[in-house]
Amino acid sequence: MFFEKSQPASSQALADAARRTMIEDQLRARGIRDARVLHEMAALRREDFLPADLSASAYDDRALPVDCGQTLSQPYIVALMTERLRLRPQHRVLEIGTGTGYQTAVLSRLVGSVFTVERIDELSRQAAARLARLGCSNVHFHVGDGTLGWPEHAPYDRILVTAGAPETPPALLAQLSTEGILVIPVGPPDEQVLISIERRGAELVRRELLACRFVKLIGSEGWAAT
């Protein structure tokens, strides 16, 4: 009797399975409920935003090192920050810290336009090339001091900061629209608290979400470069 040998699963099949596991075990199981966020993170190949030697770790439950001493945030943190922005298709979003462009790509699939600021030119160029290949045509890239935002295009309905600041930069608050929401990690370099700040007219409502650890937000209204 002849038995056909089973073929090893392809690397893409393994990645697809890992992505489904990420959605169920890391996101849904921890309370992520926004169907649009879950859908887009299930569709987006996280391995495309990593060096080849880290592709097998793309869906690990942790942050991963990338070029220029930066990191790709843990999937749960990406989902939580995105969900807390309460995004709508018409929104204009300012992202501080483009990094690999993964968080940028998630945002671009959920809103009308994304304005993303990165202080490292090499990272900005790499991210722009990645997102162009993905067909993300609603993202605008800028290299500069993220703590100062991008005032030329303000106000923004939502602002997302992907690096830890000692305090919330005043320039970012000034660029937040009425009824806007800002999500940012704030605190000392070794551990921050992820917070959301919602503008309600003249009032700013601040909520603490969870303890976290990000790379430093470097700039004139953040940490000094070392």
URRABEL-V555955 format. One record per residue. N is the residue number from 0. RES is the residue in one small letter. PHI is phi in whole degrees, 0 to 359 (999 if undefined). OMEGA is omega in degrees with one decimal (* if undefined). Layout:
BEGIN
n=N res=RES phi=PHI omega=OMEGA
n=N res=RES phi=PHI omega=OMEGA
END
This chain:
BEGIN
n=0 res=m phi=999 omega=-177.1
n=1 res=f phi=260 omega=175.7
n=2 res=f phi=244 omega=178.0
n=3 res=e phi=287 omega=178.1
n=4 res=k phi=292 omega=175.4
n=5 res=s phi=288 omega=-179.1
n=6 res=q phi=270 omega=177.3
n=7 res=p phi=296 omega=178.4
n=8 res=a phi=298 omega=178.4
n=9 res=s phi=290 omega=179.5
n=10 res=s phi=298 omega=179.2
n=11 res=q phi=289 omega=176.8
n=12 res=a phi=297 omega=177.6
n=13 res=l phi=295 omega=179.0
n=14 res=a phi=295 omega=178.6
n=15 res=d phi=297 omega=178.4
n=16 res=a phi=295 omega=178.8
n=17 res=a phi=295 omega=179.1
n=18 res=r phi=292 omega=177.0
n=19 res=r phi=296 omega=177.6
n=20 res=t phi=295 omega=176.5
n=21 res=m phi=303 omega=-177.9
n=22 res=i phi=299 omega=-175.3
n=23 res=e phi=283 omega=-170.8
n=24 res=d phi=272 omega=-176.7
n=25 res=q phi=263 omega=-174.4
n=26 res=l phi=255 omega=-180.0
n=27 res=r phi=303 omega=-176.6
n=28 res=a phi=296 omega=179.5
n=29 res=r phi=259 omega=171.7
n=30 res=g phi=102 omega=175.6
n=31 res=i phi=288 omega=-173.1
n=32 res=r phi=239 omega=-177.4
n=33 res=d phi=295 omega=-174.5
n=34 res=a phi=297 omega=-179.2
n=35 res=r phi=291 omega=177.5
n=36 res=v phi=298 omega=180.0
n=37 res=l phi=299 omega=-178.8
n=38 res=h phi=297 omega=-176.7
n=39 res=e phi=289 omega=177.5
n=40 res=m phi=288 omega=174.7
n=41 res=a phi=286 omega=-177.2
n=42 res=a phi=271 omega=-172.4
n=43 res=l phi=268 omega=-178.5
n=44 res=r phi=280 omega=-178.2
n=45 res=r phi=296 omega=-179.5
n=46 res=e phi=296 omega=179.3
n=47 res=d phi=290 omega=-176.8
n=48 res=f phi=252 omega=-176.4
n=49 res=l phi=233 omega=170.2
n=50 res=p phi=301 omega=-175.4
n=51 res=a phi=304 omega=-176.7
n=52 res=d phi=286 omega=178.2
n=53 res=l phi=249 omega=-174.8
n=54 res=s phi=299 omega=179.7
n=55 res=a phi=291 omega=-179.5
n=56 res=s phi=259 omega=-171.2
n=57 res=a phi=305 omega=-174.5
n=58 res=y phi=252 omega=173.9
n=59 res=d phi=296 omega=-178.4
n=60 res=d phi=275 omega=-177.5
n=61 res=r phi=194 omega=171.5
n=62 res=a phi=285 omega=-178.0
n=63 res=l phi=235 omega=179.0
n=64 res=p phi=288 omega=176.1
n=65 res=v phi=228 omega=-176.0
n=66 res=d phi=297 omega=171.5
n=67 res=c phi=62 omega=176.7
n=68 res=g phi=72 omega=-179.2
n=69 res=q phi=259 omega=-179.3
n=70 res=t phi=224 omega=168.1
n=71 res=l phi=262 omega=-171.6
n=72 res=s phi=297 omega=173.6
n=73 res=q phi=308 omega=-178.2
n=74 res=p phi=308 omega=-179.0
n=75 res=y phi=298 omega=-180.0
n=76 res=i phi=295 omega=176.3
n=77 res=v phi=302 omega=-178.4
n=78 res=a phi=295 omega=-178.3
n=79 res=l phi=296 omega=-179.7
n=80 res=m phi=298 omega=180.0
n=81 res=t phi=293 omega=-179.5
n=82 res=e phi=298 omega=-177.0
n=83 res=r phi=290 omega=175.5
n=84 res=l phi=284 omega=-179.2
n=85 res=r phi=51 omega=-172.0
n=86 res=l phi=283 omega=175.2
n=87 res=r phi=232 omega=-175.4
n=88 res=p phi=303 omega=-177.4
n=89 res=q phi=274 omega=-173.1
n=90 res=h phi=289 omega=169.9
n=91 res=r phi=252 omega=-172.9
n=92 res=v phi=241 omega=171.3
n=93 res=l phi=258 omega=175.4
n=94 res=e phi=249 omega=177.0
n=95 res=i phi=253 omega=-177.1
n=96 res=g phi=102 omega=-178.0
n=97 res=t phi=295 omega=-179.0
n=98 res=g phi=57 omega=-179.4
n=99 res=t phi=284 omega=-176.5
n=100 res=g phi=95 omega=-179.2
n=101 res=y phi=294 omega=178.0
n=102 res=q phi=299 omega=177.6
n=103 res=t phi=301 omega=-179.1
n=104 res=a phi=295 omega=177.3
n=105 res=v phi=301 omega=179.6
n=106 res=l phi=300 omega=-174.4
n=107 res=s phi=297 omega=179.9
n=108 res=r phi=279 omega=-173.2
n=109 res=l phi=247 omega=-173.1
n=110 res=v phi=227 omega=-178.9
n=111 res=g phi=287 omega=-178.9
n=112 res=s phi=207 omega=179.0
n=113 res=v phi=236 omega=174.7
n=114 res=f phi=247 omega=-172.4
n=115 res=t phi=241 omega=-175.2
n=116 res=v phi=243 omega=179.3
n=117 res=e phi=227 omega=-178.0
n=118 res=r phi=278 omega=-177.5
n=119 res=i phi=258 omega=-174.3
n=120 res=d phi=302 omega=-178.1
n=121 res=e phi=301 omega=179.2
n=122 res=l phi=296 omega=179.6
n=123 res=s phi=299 omega=-179.6
n=124 res=r phi=295 omega=179.3
n=125 res=q phi=298 omega=-179.9
n=126 res=a phi=296 omega=179.2
n=127 res=a phi=299 omega=178.8
n=128 res=a phi=294 omega=178.9
n=129 res=r phi=298 omega=-176.4
n=130 res=l phi=291 omega=175.1
n=131 res=a phi=296 omega=178.0
n=132 res=r phi=296 omega=179.5
n=133 res=l phi=276 omega=179.2
n=134 res=g phi=80 omega=179.1
n=135 res=c phi=277 omega=-173.6
n=136 res=s phi=265 omega=-177.0
n=137 res=n phi=254 omega=-178.8
n=138 res=v phi=248 omega=178.4
n=139 res=h phi=245 omega=-173.4
n=140 res=f phi=255 omega=178.9
n=141 res=h phi=214 omega=175.0
n=142 res=v phi=257 omega=-178.2
n=143 res=g phi=176 omega=-179.4
n=144 res=d phi=280 omega=-176.9
n=145 res=g phi=295 omega=-180.0
n=146 res=t phi=294 omega=178.4
n=147 res=l phi=264 omega=179.2
n=148 res=g phi=69 omega=177.5
n=149 res=w phi=219 omega=-169.2
n=150 res=p phi=298 omega=-177.5
n=151 res=e phi=299 omega=-176.6
n=152 res=h phi=250 omega=179.6
n=153 res=a phi=289 omega=5.6
n=154 res=p phi=274 omega=179.9
n=155 res=y phi=245 omega=177.7
n=156 res=d phi=290 omega=-179.1
n=157 res=r phi=217 omega=175.5
n=158 res=i phi=229 omega=179.0
n=159 res=l phi=236 omega=-178.7
n=160 res=v phi=245 omega=-174.0
n=161 res=t phi=251 omega=174.5
n=162 res=a phi=213 omega=-174.3
n=163 res=g phi=277 omega=-178.6
n=164 res=a phi=249 omega=174.8
n=165 res=p phi=294 omega=175.3
n=166 res=e phi=212 omega=177.0
n=167 res=t phi=291 omega=-178.6
n=168 res=p phi=299 omega=178.9
n=169 res=p phi=304 omega=-178.9
n=170 res=a phi=297 omega=179.6
n=171 res=l phi=287 omega=176.9
n=172 res=l phi=299 omega=-179.2
n=173 res=a phi=293 omega=-177.7
n=174 res=q phi=263 omega=180.0
n=175 res=l phi=273 omega=-177.2
n=176 res=s phi=287 omega=171.4
n=177 res=t phi=301 omega=-175.6
n=178 res=e phi=67 omega=177.3
n=179 res=g phi=281 omega=178.8
n=180 res=i phi=230 omega=176.0
n=181 res=l phi=241 omega=175.3
n=182 res=v phi=241 omega=-172.5
n=183 res=i phi=205 omega=170.3
n=184 res=p phi=275 omega=-176.1
n=185 res=v phi=229 omega=176.9
n=186 res=g phi=145 omega=-178.7
n=187 res=p phi=292 omega=-174.0
n=188 res=p phi=299 omega=-174.9
n=189 res=d phi=278 omega=176.3
n=190 res=e phi=194 omega=178.4
n=191 res=q phi=241 omega=171.0
n=192 res=v phi=245 omega=176.2
n=193 res=l phi=283 omega=-177.7
n=194 res=i phi=233 omega=169.3
n=195 res=s phi=244 omega=177.6
n=196 res=i phi=234 omega=-178.8
n=197 res=e phi=247 omega=177.9
n=198 res=r phi=274 omega=175.9
n=199 res=r phi=236 omega=-173.9
n=200 res=g phi=67 omega=178.6
n=201 res=a phi=274 omega=-175.3
n=202 res=e phi=262 omega=173.7
n=203 res=l phi=247 omega=-179.3
n=204 res=v phi=257 omega=-175.6
n=205 res=r phi=252 omega=176.5
n=206 res=r phi=231 omega=174.1
n=207 res=e phi=271 omega=-175.3
n=208 res=l phi=257 omega=178.5
n=209 res=l phi=190 omega=174.8
n=210 res=a phi=287 omega=-177.4
n=211 res=c phi=204 omega=176.0
n=212 res=r phi=216 omega=179.4
n=213 res=f phi=239 omega=168.8
n=214 res=v phi=295 omega=-177.1
n=215 res=k phi=290 omega=168.9
n=216 res=l phi=274 omega=-174.2
n=217 res=i phi=262 omega=178.7
n=218 res=g phi=163 omega=-174.0
n=219 res=s phi=293 omega=176.6
n=220 res=e phi=245 omega=177.5
n=221 res=g phi=224 omega=178.1
n=222 res=w phi=276 omega=174.6
n=223 res=a phi=283 omega=176.2
n=224 res=a phi=292 omega=180.0
n=225 res=t phi=245 omega=*
END
